[in-house]
Amino acid sequence: MDVMALYLATRDARVPWYAKALAAVVVAYALSPIDLIPDFIPVLGYVDDLILVPLGVLLAIRLIPPDLMIEFRAQARLRIERPVSKTGAAIIIGFWILAAILLLWTFWPRTVS
């Protein structure tokens, strides 16, 4: 829920720019399917999920004024029941299609004549 509240904070003019910047990075990383350290690496793969994301969320929350954060959490509670973003889904699907095309292009056997 705090990630959704941080997302709402990034779109509010009352939040300082540095808090918006950090919140945007934290939200993007928390919702991204790409990790800094891939999860298949034993132990280290979960470090970002268990340490980096929560620390980023805590730091971003501390940079946002408390009265605003209460408001964003209340808005997030109302919105959490309908977390549909067709644009976000399209961007992620497009990224995976592009990655698949690049991999195929890179590793597809070429005939030399």
N, C-alpha and C positions, 0 to 999 in steps of 0.2 A: 504494500500500500504506500510506503514511503517513496518508492520509485515513481509511482504515479503522481504523488504529491510534488516530487521534484520536477517531473515533467511539466506540471501545471505552473510551477515557479519559473521555469525557463520562459514562459510565455507572458509573464506579468511584468508590467513596467515599473512596479514598486520595488522589485528585487534588484539589488546592486548588480552591475555587469559581471563582476568577478564571481559572484555566487551563481549567476545564470550560466557562465561559462563552465564552471566546475560541475554544476548540476547537469548540464547538457552532456558533458563527457561521461559522467557516471551513469546517466540514464541510457545513453547509447551503448555503453559497454555492458551494462546489466542486461539489456534486451537483445544484444547482438548474439548471433549464433557462433561468432568467432571469438575465441579466447586468446589472451596473451600467451598463456601456457596451455597447450592442448591437453584435454582431459585424459587422453590415453597414456600420458606419461605418469607412471606410478607416483603417488603422493603429491608431487609438485603440480600435477595437472589440476588439482582441486584447490591449490593455494589461492588463486585469484577468486574463486567462488566463495571461499571461506574467510578470506582475510581482506583482499583488495576491494571487493565490492562493498562489504559492510563498512570498511573504513572510509571509502569514498562517500557513501551515503551519510555517514555520521558527520564528516567534515562539511559536506554541502549543507546539511541541515543546520549546522552551527553558524554558517555564514548568512543564513536567511533569518530575518527578524522573527522572533518567536510568535508574535501575533499573526504574522502572515503565514507562518508554517501551520498554525492551528487552522486557519482558513483553508489552506491548500489540502490539508488532511481531510477536512470535512467535505470538500469538493471531490476529493479522490474516492471517499467512501460512496458518494452518490454515483460516480462514474464507473466504479470498479465492476459493477454488474454488467456493463456493456463495453468491454475492452476490444472493440472491433476497429481496426485500422486497415482499410483496403489499400491505402497508399503505402503504408509500411510493409504489408504483405507483398505487394507488387515489387517494391524495391528489393526485398530479400529474395524473392523468387527470381527477379532479374539478375541479381548478383550471382546466384547459384547457376543460372543458365549461362551467364558469361564465363564463370569459372569453369564449367564443364566444356564449353566451346574452346577456351584457351588450353585446357588440358588435352583435349582431342587434337587440336591443331599442333601442339607441342610434341605429343607422343605418337601421332599417327604415322605409320611407316610411309616413307616417300620412295617412289621408284625412281631410279636414276637411269636415264636413257643415253 
